[in-house]
Amino acid sequence: MKKTKLAVKKKSPIKKVVAFLHLWLGLSSGLIVFIIAITGCLFVFQVEISSWVHHDKFYVETPKNNVLTLPFSVLKEKAEKTLGKKATFITTYKDPHRAWEFMCYQAGDPNALTFFGTVKSYESVFVNPYSGVVTGYIDYTKDFFVIVKSIHWSLLLGDRYGQPIVGYATLLFVVLLLSGLVLWWPKNLKRSNVKKSFRIKWGGTFKRLNYDLHNVPGFYALLITLVLALTGMVWAMQWFQKTVYAVAAWSTNPAEYVNKQSDTTARMATSPLDIAFHHALEAFANGYKRISISPASSKEGVIYAFGYHGEETFYDADELQLDQYTGKILHRSNFIDQNNGQKIINMNYDIHVGAILGLPGKILAFFASLIAASLPITGFLIWYGRRKRSKRGHVANKKMIKVSTVSLQ
């Protein structure tokens, strides 16, 4: 009989090393990557879903006779009666149909084991700016999306414990994406190879379908998932944030931040908070969608006012510092005047959630996160299937050796 030579596909040494790293890094970080990705997927449309669920809290009927809003200080006082504590961050809207939000955030124990221990108070009251009527109350420590965000951010642990786990799991995910690209890359660009690499064989066996679902969507979502992972690392690891800043700013020197103080010797105005809010309205009159106010937290502290150009984005914001006793503007800083390092760091959140590109960006972030969540599952099934096949082959070889031994006797 003529002996036939079986064709064996040999991997290059580089691909063997890459495959080894891809397998074991994936197995070691897969569960955490899945949790991070699926919670990111759930969080993408939190603004739209929350606006629908809490519509009666967030929106008010606009008076027919062009009634002006009540004084800022009056609204704040009404909100604080419901809160039972001082509001630390107030958001007002140019949209006449929006209620104004009066939030109280107080940090808890920074060394607490869980997210809930690190927060003392995180709640908001929503007020009709025309009538002063409270339209609703939310305790954010019990809010679905805040809990989802905390799982995504730190696995519901305190930042001290959860952030390093999330950060380095995300770093491993970046390595997995790049090593996956190396393994996916066709050995040659023949038509048949290209077809296999870019298309899912829906009519194939479960094993083939699972393999394609791991490789093909992973390739198409690669760029977006890389962006999502890298922007996540900016928060999780200070060294990475400093690196991003240095690369973008072409400097390792942090940007100078002007920090003014209120004049404690100045004669106090009748209603300095109302004056400060009026100055903020004038300063942010054109092109701004919402204004947030943070009252002074100490005797020398200032009132901060932030003007946002976007409906829900945070990056394109200008800042005012105002004297808490006179309401006078002490300093203004604009987003456009920041260096590239500051800009990219400030844009990080809006890039991470896709909001920087509006609804299309959110849709891309949603599907990229969903695909990222599927990769540990399909990857595990590939490994498990090969492991079972390897065990069956090992058992079959043992049986063949036993039979051969018996026949020789």
C-alpha positions in Angstrom: 0.0 0.0 0.0 1.1 3.5 -0.8 1.6 5.6 2.3 0.0 9.0 2.3 1.3 12.0 4.2 -1.2 13.9 6.3 -1.1 17.6 5.9 -0.4 19.3 9.2 -0.8 23.0 9.6 2.2 24.2 11.5 2.0 27.5 13.5 5.0 29.8 13.4 6.9 30.1 16.8 5.5 33.7 17.1 1.9 32.5 16.7 2.4 29.7 19.2 3.5 32.2 21.8 0.7 34.6 20.9 -1.8 31.7 21.1 -0.5 30.6 24.5 -0.8 34.2 25.8 -4.2 34.6 24.3 -5.6 31.4 25.8 -4.3 31.9 29.4 -4.8 35.6 29.7 -8.3 35.1 28.4 -9.1 32.3 30.9 -7.7 34.3 33.8 -9.5 37.6 33.0 -12.6 36.4 31.1 -15.1 36.6 33.9 -14.1 40.2 34.9 -14.0 41.3 31.2 -17.5 39.9 30.7 -18.8 41.8 33.8 -17.2 45.0 32.7 -18.4 44.7 29.1 -22.0 43.7 29.9 -22.4 46.5 32.4 -21.0 49.0 29.9 -23.5 47.7 27.4 -26.4 48.2 29.9 -25.2 51.7 30.8 -24.9 53.2 27.3 -28.5 54.3 27.0 -29.0 55.3 30.7 -29.9 58.9 29.9 -32.6 57.9 27.4 -34.0 55.1 29.6 -33.9 57.3 32.8 -35.6 60.1 31.0 -38.4 57.8 30.1 -38.7 56.0 33.5 -38.5 59.3 35.5 -40.3 61.5 32.9 -42.6 63.1 35.5 -39.7 64.0 37.7 -37.5 65.4 35.0 -40.0 67.3 32.9 -42.5 70.1 33.7 -45.2 72.0 31.8 -44.1 75.4 30.6 -46.3 78.3 31.8 -48.3 79.8 28.9 -47.7 83.5 29.8 -43.9 83.4 29.7 -43.6 83.3 33.5 -40.0 83.7 34.7 -38.3 81.2 36.9 -38.2 81.8 40.6 -35.0 83.2 42.2 -32.2 80.6 42.3 -31.9 80.9 46.1 -35.6 80.4 46.6 -35.6 77.2 44.6 -32.5 76.0 46.4 -34.2 76.6 49.8 -37.3 74.6 48.7 -35.2 71.7 47.4 -33.1 71.6 50.6 -36.2 71.3 52.7 -37.0 68.1 50.9 -33.4 66.9 50.9 -32.9 67.6 54.6 -29.4 68.8 53.8 -27.4 71.3 51.7 -27.4 70.9 47.9 -23.8 70.5 46.7 -24.4 70.5 42.9 -27.3 72.1 41.1 -28.1 71.7 37.4 -30.3 74.1 35.5 -31.4 73.7 31.9 -32.0 76.1 29.0 -34.8 73.7 27.9 -37.9 75.3 29.5 -39.5 71.9 29.9 -36.8 70.5 32.2 -37.0 70.5 36.0 -33.9 71.7 37.8 -31.9 69.1 39.8 -30.6 69.8 43.3 -28.1 67.1 44.3 -26.4 66.4 47.5 -23.3 64.2 47.3 -21.3 63.5 50.4 -18.3 61.0 50.4 -18.2 58.2 52.9 -15.2 56.1 54.1 -12.7 56.1 51.2 -11.3 52.8 52.6 -14.7 51.0 52.8 -14.8 47.6 51.1 -17.9 48.3 49.0 -19.3 51.1 46.9 -22.1 51.7 49.4 -19.6 52.4 52.2 -17.7 55.0 50.2 -20.9 57.1 49.8 -22.6 58.9 52.7 -25.2 60.7 50.7 -26.0 60.6 46.9 -29.5 61.9 46.3 -31.3 64.5 44.2 -34.5 66.5 44.4 -36.1 67.9 41.2 -37.9 71.2 41.3 -40.2 73.0 38.9 -38.3 76.3 38.3 -41.5 78.3 37.7 -43.6 77.2 40.7 -41.0 75.8 43.1 -43.0 72.5 43.4 -40.8 69.4 44.0 -41.5 67.0 41.1 -39.5 64.1 42.5 -36.7 62.6 44.6 -34.1 60.0 43.7 -31.7 58.2 46.0 -28.9 57.3 43.6 -27.4 54.7 45.9 -30.4 52.6 45.0 -30.7 53.6 41.4 -30.3 50.8 38.8 -27.9 52.6 36.5 -25.7 53.9 39.3 -25.3 50.4 40.6 -24.6 49.2 37.1 -22.0 52.0 36.7 -20.4 51.0 40.0 -20.1 47.4 39.0 -18.5 48.6 35.7 -16.3 51.0 37.6 -15.1 48.9 40.5 -17.1 45.6 40.7 -19.2 47.3 43.4 -16.2 47.5 45.6 -14.6 50.6 47.0 -12.3 52.4 44.5 -9.2 51.4 46.5 -9.9 47.7 45.9 -12.1 47.5 42.7 -10.3 50.0 40.5 -7.0 48.1 40.2 -8.8 44.9 39.4 -10.9 46.5 36.7 -8.0 48.5 35.4 -5.6 45.6 34.9 -8.3 43.3 33.7 -8.9 45.9 31.0 -5.2 46.0 30.2 -5.3 42.3 29.7 -8.3 42.7 27.4 -6.3 45.1 25.3 -3.5 42.5 25.0 -6.2 39.9 24.1 -7.6 42.1 21.4 -4.2 42.7 19.8 -3.2 39.0 20.1 -6.6 38.0 18.7 -5.9 40.2 15.7 -2.5 38.4 15.1 -4.2 34.9 15.4 -7.1 36.0 13.1 -4.9 37.4 10.4 -5.2 35.2 7.3 -1.9 33.4 6.4 -2.4 34.4 2.8 -5.1 36.6 1.2 -6.6 33.9 -1.0 -10.3 34.4 -1.7 -11.3 31.3 0.4 -9.2 32.5 3.4 -10.6 36.0 3.2 -14.2 34.7 3.0 -13.6 32.5 6.2 -12.1 35.5 8.1 -14.7 38.1 7.2 -18.0 36.0 7.2 -19.9 33.9 9.7 -20.9 30.5 8.4 -24.5 30.5 9.9 -25.3 27.0 8.5 -22.2 25.4 9.9 -21.9 23.1 13.0 -22.1 24.6 16.5 -18.4 24.4 16.8 -17.8 26.3 13.5 -20.5 28.8 14.3 -19.1 29.5 17.8 -15.6 29.9 16.3 -16.8 32.4 13.7 -18.8 34.3 16.4 -15.6 34.7 18.3 -13.4 35.8 15.4 -15.5 37.7 12.9 -17.5 40.1 15.2 -14.3 40.5 17.3 -12.5 41.8 14.2 -15.2 44.2 13.1 -15.5 45.7 16.6 -11.8 45.7 17.3 -11.2 49.5 16.8 -14.2 50.6 18.9 -13.5 48.0 21.7 -9.9 49.2 21.8 -11.1 52.8 22.2 -13.6 51.8 25.0 -10.9 49.8 26.8 -8.2 52.4 26.6 -10.5 55.2 27.8 -11.5 52.9 30.7 -7.8 52.5 31.6 -7.5 56.3 31.8 -9.6 56.4 34.9 -8.4 53.1 36.4 -4.7 53.7 36.3 -3.0 57.0 37.1 0.2 56.0 35.3 -1.8 55.5 32.1 -3.7 58.8 32.5 -0.4 60.6 32.9 0.9 58.8 29.8 -2.1 59.8 27.7 -1.8 63.4 29.0 2.0 63.6 28.2 1.5 62.2 24.7 -1.3 64.6 23.9 0.2 67.6 25.5 3.8 66.9 24.5 4.7 67.7 28.1 4.9 65.9 31.5 4.2 69.1 33.3 0.6 69.2 34.6 -1.5 72.2 33.5 -1.6 75.1 35.9 -5.0 75.4 37.6 -6.1 78.8 38.9 -7.8 78.5 42.3 -9.3 81.7 43.5 -10.6 82.5 47.0 -13.6 84.6 48.1 -12.9 87.9 49.9 -14.0 87.2 53.5 -13.7 91.0 54.3 -16.1 92.1 51.5 -19.5 93.4 52.4 -22.0 90.7 51.8 -24.6 91.3 49.1 -28.3 90.8 49.8 -28.4 87.6 47.8 -24.9 86.7 46.5 -26.0 83.3 45.2 -28.7 84.9 43.0 -26.2 87.5 41.8 -23.6 84.7 41.0 -26.3 82.8 39.1 -27.3 85.9 37.1 -23.6 86.4 36.1 -23.4 82.8 35.1 -26.6 83.2 33.0 -25.1 86.2 31.2 -21.7 84.5 30.7 -23.2 81.3 29.4 -26.0 83.0 27.4 -25.1 81.8 23.9 -24.7 78.1 22.8 -24.9 76.6 26.3 -27.5 73.9 27.0 -27.2 73.7 30.7 -25.5 75.4 33.7 -24.4 73.7 36.9 -23.7 75.5 40.1 -21.6 74.3 43.0 -22.0 76.5 46.1 -18.9 77.4 48.2 -17.9 74.7 50.7 -15.8 76.8 53.0 -15.4 80.4 54.2 -12.7 81.2 51.7 -14.2 78.9 48.9 -15.8 80.1 45.7 -19.0 79.4 43.9 -18.3 77.3 40.8 -20.4 77.6 37.7 -20.1 75.3 34.7 -21.6 76.0 31.3 -22.1 72.9 29.0 -22.5 73.2 25.3 -24.0 69.7 24.9 -27.4 68.3 26.0 -25.7 65.5 28.0 -21.9 65.7 27.2 -19.5 67.0 29.7 -16.2 67.7 27.9 -17.0 71.0 26.2 -17.6 73.0 29.4 -16.4 76.4 30.5 -15.9 77.3 34.2 -16.5 80.4 36.3 -15.3 81.0 39.8 -17.4 83.5 41.7 -17.1 85.2 45.1 -19.5 83.7 47.5 -20.1 87.0 49.3 -20.5 89.4 46.4 -21.4 87.1 43.5 -18.6 88.7 41.4 -16.8 86.7 38.7 -13.2 86.1 39.9 -12.0 83.9 37.1 -13.1 82.2 33.9 -11.5 79.2 32.1 -12.7 77.9 28.7 -12.4 74.4 27.3 -11.0 75.8 24.0 -8.0 77.4 25.8 -6.9 74.1 27.4 -3.9 72.2 26.0 -4.5 69.0 24.1 -3.7 66.8 27.1 -6.4 68.5 29.2 -8.9 68.3 26.3 -8.4 64.6 25.7 -8.7 63.8 29.4 -11.8 65.9 29.7 -13.3 64.2 26.6 -12.6 60.7 28.1 -16.0 60.1 29.6 -18.0 61.2 26.6 -15.7 59.1 24.3 -16.1 56.1 26.6 -19.9 56.1 26.6 -20.1 57.1 22.9 -22.0 60.3 23.7 -19.3 62.4 21.9 -20.8 61.2 18.6 -24.4 61.5 19.7 -26.9 58.6 19.1 -24.7 56.9 16.4 -21.8 56.9 18.8 -23.9 55.3 21.5 -25.2 52.6 19.1 -21.6 51.8 18.2 -20.6 51.7 21.9 -23.6 49.4 22.7 -22.8 46.8 20.0 -19.1 47.0 20.6 -19.7 46.3 24.4 -22.1 43.5 23.6 -19.5 41.9 21.3 -16.8 42.4 23.9 -19.0 40.6 26.5 -19.5 37.7 24.1 -15.8 37.1 23.4 -15.0 35.5 26.8 -18.0 33.1 26.4 -17.2 32.0 22.8 -13.5 31.9 23.6 -14.1 29.6 26.6 -16.3 27.3 24.5 -13.6 27.0 21.9 -11.0 26.1 24.6 -13.5 23.7 26.3 -14.3 22.0 23.0 -10.6 21.5 22.1 -9.9 20.2 25.6 -12.7 17.6 25.4 -11.5 16.6 22.0 -7.9 16.3 23.3 -9.1 14.1 26.2 -11.1 11.8 23.8 -8.0 11.5 21.5 -5.8 10.7 24.5 -8.3 7.9 25.7 -8.5 6.6 22.1 -4.7 6.4 21.8 -4.6 4.5 25.1 -7.1 2.0 23.8 -5.2 1.5 20.5 -1.9 0.9 22.4 -3.7 -1.6 24.6 -5.1 -3.5 21.6 -1.8 -3.4 19.9 -0.1 -4.8 22.9 -2.6 -7.6 23.3 -2.3 -8.5 19.5 1.5 -8.7 19.8 1.3 -11.2 22.7 
